[in-house]
């Protein structure tokens, strides 16, 4: 599947763009089955971000592709890695990890403003996340992205999804601004989405998401890939995912069993 040059240019310029109808029903159903397995048998990194007594339920989990066959099949065999390679303009694609976020109807919990790369053990510009809805998502429930924020050359302290900064802070990071008070100064990107669509975004693009006030579930699967210039880094603060067993040294390419190179031939 070849992407139009306008889409590739939008990804490089804005750090986020929408891809329409790139996954067929087979792949969406595959991910739905995988999410059901995941929620019934949560992994070691599962989080429930909704406080006791609050309405709805906000579920998150990641790094389960090695035990959930549906995730593995999608991440390796669907159009996803080929799309990521085109968007990154990369010769190779490494799987970084997958992340599942489910907001049940009536969930008020917001996803705080943040960008992803400060959480990660990755340095480099060749990065791509594909945010894939498994249910229809109205614009008012969709993730929002600040156009061009991946080019700010600013790195913000990671935020917990309950809205608090991490206790351990890399000295090179700064607190994230009050984005909501600055909204009029930014170009915000969000879309109405149907299953089969996805949003592609750079690891440094600032984004956040509202609660889910709709009557529908909002199941989203994020497939994260890196490309040619990505190298391992061990940050001074907390890394999420932690990848405690990695033996790579800073500056090493991310070519190992945890971050496999995906063959696209």
VMD Tcl script that draws the C-alpha trace (Angstrom):
set ca {
  {0.00 0.00 0.00}
  {1.60 3.25 -1.17}
  {0.85 6.49 0.64}
  {0.23 9.71 -1.23}
  {3.02 12.29 -1.10}
  {0.60 14.77 0.51}
  {0.17 12.40 3.47}
  {3.93 11.88 3.79}
  {4.51 15.64 3.69}
  {1.79 16.27 6.29}
  {3.41 13.75 8.63}
  {6.80 15.45 8.34}
  {5.35 18.98 8.62}
  {2.70 18.51 11.31}
  {3.93 15.43 13.17}
  {0.46 13.86 12.90}
  {-1.83 12.95 10.03}
  {-4.84 10.75 9.38}
  {-4.77 7.68 7.14}
  {-8.18 6.60 5.84}
  {-9.24 2.99 5.32}
  {-5.76 1.46 5.55}
  {-6.81 -1.61 7.58}
  {-9.49 -3.99 6.39}
  {-12.09 -5.73 8.53}
  {-9.87 -8.78 9.03}
  {-7.18 -6.76 10.78}
  {-9.63 -4.74 12.87}
  {-11.34 -7.94 14.04}
  {-7.92 -9.44 14.79}
  {-7.10 -6.50 17.08}
  {-10.52 -6.61 18.73}
  {-9.95 -10.26 19.62}
  {-6.49 -9.41 20.93}
  {-7.80 -6.59 23.12}
  {-10.43 -8.94 24.55}
  {-7.69 -11.43 25.44}
  {-5.61 -8.60 26.91}
  {-8.41 -7.29 29.11}
  {-9.31 -10.80 30.31}
  {-5.67 -11.67 31.03}
  {-3.95 -8.38 31.87}
  {-0.17 -8.08 31.53}
  {2.33 -6.99 34.15}
  {2.09 -3.34 33.08}
  {-1.70 -3.06 33.15}
  {-3.06 0.16 34.61}
  {-6.57 1.29 35.55}
  {-6.46 5.09 35.40}
  {-9.97 5.65 36.74}
  {-10.18 6.36 40.46}
  {-12.46 4.22 42.64}
  {-16.00 5.55 42.51}
  {-15.44 7.60 39.35}
  {-17.66 6.85 36.35}
  {-16.54 4.64 33.49}
  {-13.23 2.82 33.22}
  {-9.91 3.77 31.60}
  {-7.77 0.70 30.92}
  {-4.21 0.71 29.63}
  {-1.61 -1.99 28.95}
  {1.46 -2.48 26.78}
  {4.25 -4.87 25.76}
  {2.04 -7.93 25.30}
  {2.76 -8.77 21.66}
  {4.96 -11.71 22.55}
  {2.11 -13.47 24.42}
  {-0.96 -12.34 22.45}
  {-0.89 -13.92 19.00}
  {-3.41 -11.46 17.53}
  {-1.13 -8.54 18.39}
  {1.92 -10.27 16.97}
  {0.14 -11.10 13.72}
  {-1.00 -7.52 13.28}
  {2.31 -5.87 14.18}
  {4.32 -8.08 11.79}
  {1.93 -9.00 8.98}
  {-0.62 -6.19 8.56}
  {0.03 -3.06 6.47}
  {1.19 -1.27 9.65}
  {4.98 -1.72 9.41}
  {4.95 -0.85 5.70}
  {3.00 2.33 6.42}
  {5.45 3.26 9.19}
  {8.44 2.72 6.90}
  {6.99 5.09 4.29}
  {6.11 7.73 6.87}
  {9.59 7.59 8.42}
  {11.22 7.39 4.95}
  {13.29 4.61 6.45}
  {15.05 1.60 4.96}
  {14.30 -0.63 7.94}
  {11.57 -0.90 10.55}
  {11.96 -2.12 14.13}
  {8.95 -2.93 16.26}
  {9.19 -0.85 19.44}
  {6.05 -1.94 21.28}
  {2.26 -1.83 21.29}
  {0.00 0.11 23.66}
  {-3.71 -0.47 24.26}
  {-5.97 2.24 25.69}
  {-9.66 1.60 26.34}
  {-12.09 4.25 27.59}
  {-15.49 2.80 28.37}
  {-18.65 4.92 27.84}
  {-19.02 7.69 30.39}
  {-15.33 7.76 31.33}
  {-14.38 11.30 32.37}
  {-10.63 10.70 32.70}
  {-8.52 12.77 30.33}
  {-5.23 11.65 28.87}
  {-2.89 14.49 29.93}
  {-0.90 16.57 27.47}
  {2.46 14.91 26.81}
  {4.70 13.59 24.13}
  {6.03 10.06 24.10}
  {9.74 10.06 23.39}
  {10.85 11.35 26.83}
  {9.29 8.19 28.30}
  {11.20 5.94 25.92}
  {14.64 4.36 25.67}
  {14.95 5.74 22.12}
  {16.90 8.60 20.60}
  {16.53 9.52 16.95}
  {14.10 11.18 14.56}
  {12.85 8.10 12.70}
  {9.82 7.24 14.85}
  {6.16 6.53 14.12}
  {3.09 5.58 16.14}
  {-0.10 4.39 14.49}
  {-3.16 5.10 16.68}
  {-5.80 2.67 15.44}
  {-9.42 2.97 16.61}
  {-11.40 -0.25 16.96}
  {-14.68 1.65 17.39}
  {-16.04 4.78 15.69}
  {-14.54 7.87 17.33}
  {-16.14 11.29 17.08}
  {-13.84 14.27 16.86}
  {-14.82 15.43 20.35}
  {-13.60 12.10 21.81}
  {-10.50 11.83 19.63}
  {-6.88 12.34 20.60}
  {-5.72 15.91 19.85}
  {-2.30 16.76 18.45}
  {-0.45 20.07 18.28}
  {0.66 20.51 14.69}
  {4.42 21.00 14.37}
  {5.20 20.36 18.03}
  {7.61 17.54 17.07}
  {9.85 20.29 15.65}
  {9.93 22.47 18.78}
  {13.23 20.94 19.94}
  {11.81 20.87 23.47}
  {11.53 17.76 25.64}
  {8.91 17.73 28.38}
  {8.91 15.82 31.66}
  {6.76 12.68 31.33}
  {3.33 12.78 32.91}
  {1.58 9.90 34.60}
  {-1.81 9.30 33.02}
  {-3.42 10.23 36.33}
  {-2.13 13.76 35.64}
  {1.00 13.89 37.82}
  {4.62 14.33 36.78}
  {7.04 11.49 37.41}
  {8.99 11.87 40.64}
  {12.33 11.21 38.93}
  {13.08 13.81 36.30}
  {15.73 13.89 33.60}
  {17.55 17.19 34.06}
  {17.30 17.91 30.34}
  {13.50 17.98 30.39}
  {11.18 20.89 31.22}
  {7.64 20.95 32.63}
  {5.01 20.83 29.92}
  {3.23 24.17 29.42}
  {-0.43 24.69 30.28}
  {-1.60 23.67 26.83}
  {-5.28 24.25 27.56}
  {-4.64 27.91 28.36}
  {-2.60 28.24 25.13}
  {-5.04 26.51 22.79}
  {-5.67 29.58 20.67}
  {-1.96 29.87 19.87}
  {-1.70 26.34 18.46}
  {-3.11 24.46 15.49}
  {-4.95 21.51 16.97}
  {-5.47 18.36 14.94}
  {-8.18 15.76 15.58}
  {-10.52 13.78 13.37}
  {-13.71 11.78 13.15}
  {-12.50 8.20 12.77}
  {-13.94 4.88 11.68}
  {-12.44 1.41 12.21}
  {-9.93 0.97 9.40}
  {-8.61 4.53 9.76}
  {-5.62 5.45 11.87}
  {-3.64 8.47 13.02}
  {0.11 8.42 12.38}
  {2.23 10.60 14.65}
  {5.83 11.22 15.64}
  {7.09 10.26 19.10}
  {7.75 13.97 19.85}
  {4.35 15.30 18.81}
  {2.50 16.76 21.82}
  {-0.94 15.24 22.29}
  {-3.70 14.59 24.80}
  {-7.22 13.20 24.80}
  {-10.58 14.02 26.38}
  {-12.74 11.61 28.30}
  {-15.30 9.46 26.54}
  {-18.75 10.97 27.00}
  {-20.16 8.99 24.10}
  {-22.36 5.89 24.49}
  {-19.71 3.81 22.71}
  {-16.48 2.18 23.87}
  {-13.30 3.84 22.66}
  {-10.83 1.02 22.10}
  {-7.54 2.11 20.56}
  {-4.46 0.10 19.65}
  {-1.20 1.97 19.16}
  {1.51 0.28 17.09}
  {4.91 1.90 17.63}
  {7.82 1.55 15.23}
  {11.29 3.08 14.81}
  {13.56 3.37 11.81}
  {17.10 3.86 10.54}
  {18.53 6.39 13.00}
  {16.91 5.06 16.20}
  {19.37 4.10 18.94}
  {19.10 2.93 22.53}
  {19.37 5.39 25.42}
  {19.00 4.83 29.15}
  {17.43 7.96 30.58}
  {18.17 9.44 33.99}
  {14.53 9.34 35.02}
  {11.90 6.61 34.87}
  {11.43 4.99 31.48}
  {8.05 3.67 30.37}
  {7.99 0.91 29.23}
  {10.93 0.06 31.49}
  {12.40 -2.85 29.46}
  {14.42 -4.02 32.51}
  {16.13 -6.93 30.74}
  {17.63 -4.98 27.84}
  {21.43 -5.28 27.64}
  {21.93 -2.77 24.81}
  {24.43 0.01 25.40}
  {23.66 3.70 24.77}
  {24.05 4.42 21.09}
  {23.38 0.83 19.98}
  {20.83 0.25 17.20}
  {17.59 -1.22 18.50}
  {18.16 -4.56 16.75}
  {17.39 -7.36 19.19}
  {14.66 -9.84 20.12}
  {12.78 -7.18 22.09}
  {12.84 -4.71 19.17}
  {12.94 -7.02 16.13}
  {13.61 -5.82 12.60}
  {10.51 -6.55 10.53}
  {11.02 -8.00 7.07}
  {8.81 -6.21 4.52}
  {9.93 -8.08 1.41}
}
mol new
graphics top color blue
foreach p $ca { graphics top sphere $p radius 0.5 }
foreach p [lrange $ca 0 end-1] q [lrange $ca 1 end] { graphics top cylinder $p $q radius 0.2 }
display resetview
